[in-house]
Amino acid sequence: MQIGPPAASVEAVSALACALVVAARPGPAAVAVAVGWIAVCGIALVAVDAAVHRLPGPLTAATTAGSGFALVPTAWVDPAGVARAVAAAAAATGVLLLVRAATHGGLGGGDCTLAPALGATAGRDGWPALLLAGLVGAVLGALHALVVAARTGRVRGVEVPFGPALVVGVLAVVTAVGPPG
């Protein structure tokens, strides 16, 4: 029994997502690299979370570390953008930790550990981009939950992975909206 997507499909989708995101991003190459890093790691995380409802700690840590390191070269060009990205990472993490506490673990710990990378990536483009990415992720997650509830015929106890919605929300916003100005 195969768990997860077919062989090489994650790699192909990651390459396509990375190419689309980087091509759509105007501005410094370092920012495109940061967004490309989120695309590559994010697609792998989406595949894992969709298959087993878990976001592995080493991969979320690598995603966050890579997104942080990608900000370093832009610190000289746009220190305000880097500061905003760091603040957005903290804000996104704080919000997801509050949701996790309010839902008594209904939101997974992996989602919370992925929040700094996604928050920094969207937040670098500004607070409206961070809010929009959060909204898109929440709507996608809710729609997924509704589809699963309709398919199973029950509402209570429906579990859906939220990582894919978070990653898609951030990638959609940073690709479609891009940096301010």
ZIJOHU-V780274 format. One record per backbone hydrogen bond with DSSP energy under -1.0 kcal/mol. NH is the residue of the N-H (numbers start at 0). CO is the residue of the C=O. If there is no record, write none. Layout:
BEGIN
nh:NH co:CO
nh:NH co:CO
END
This chain:
BEGIN
nh:8 co:5
nh:11 co:7
nh:12 co:8
nh:13 co:9
nh:14 co:10
nh:15 co:11
nh:16 co:12
nh:17 co:13
nh:18 co:14
nh:19 co:15
nh:20 co:16
nh:21 co:17
nh:22 co:18
nh:23 co:19
nh:31 co:27
nh:32 co:28
nh:33 co:29
nh:34 co:30
nh:35 co:31
nh:36 co:32
nh:37 co:33
nh:38 co:34
nh:39 co:35
nh:40 co:36
nh:41 co:37
nh:42 co:38
nh:43 co:39
nh:44 co:40
nh:45 co:41
nh:46 co:42
nh:47 co:43
nh:48 co:44
nh:49 co:45
nh:50 co:46
nh:51 co:47
nh:52 co:48
nh:59 co:55
nh:60 co:56
nh:61 co:57
nh:62 co:58
nh:63 co:59
nh:64 co:60
nh:65 co:61
nh:66 co:62
nh:67 co:63
nh:68 co:64
nh:69 co:65
nh:74 co:71
nh:77 co:73
nh:81 co:77
nh:82 co:78
nh:83 co:79
nh:84 co:80
nh:85 co:81
nh:86 co:82
nh:87 co:83
nh:88 co:84
nh:89 co:85
nh:90 co:86
nh:91 co:87
nh:92 co:88
nh:93 co:89
nh:94 co:90
nh:95 co:91
nh:96 co:92
nh:97 co:93
nh:98 co:94
nh:99 co:95
nh:100 co:96
nh:101 co:97
nh:102 co:98
nh:103 co:100
nh:104 co:99
nh:111 co:107
nh:112 co:108
nh:113 co:109
nh:114 co:110
nh:117 co:113
nh:118 co:114
nh:119 co:115
nh:120 co:116
nh:121 co:117
nh:122 co:118
nh:123 co:119
nh:124 co:121
nh:125 co:122
nh:129 co:125
nh:130 co:126
nh:131 co:127
nh:132 co:128
nh:133 co:129
nh:134 co:130
nh:135 co:131
nh:136 co:132
nh:137 co:133
nh:138 co:134
nh:139 co:135
nh:140 co:136
nh:141 co:137
nh:142 co:138
nh:143 co:139
nh:144 co:140
nh:145 co:141
nh:146 co:142
nh:147 co:143
nh:148 co:144
nh:149 co:145
nh:150 co:146
nh:151 co:147
nh:152 co:148
nh:157 co:154
nh:165 co:161
nh:166 co:162
nh:167 co:163
nh:168 co:164
nh:169 co:165
nh:170 co:166
nh:171 co:167
nh:172 co:168
nh:173 co:169
nh:174 co:170
nh:175 co:171
nh:176 co:172
nh:177 co:172
END
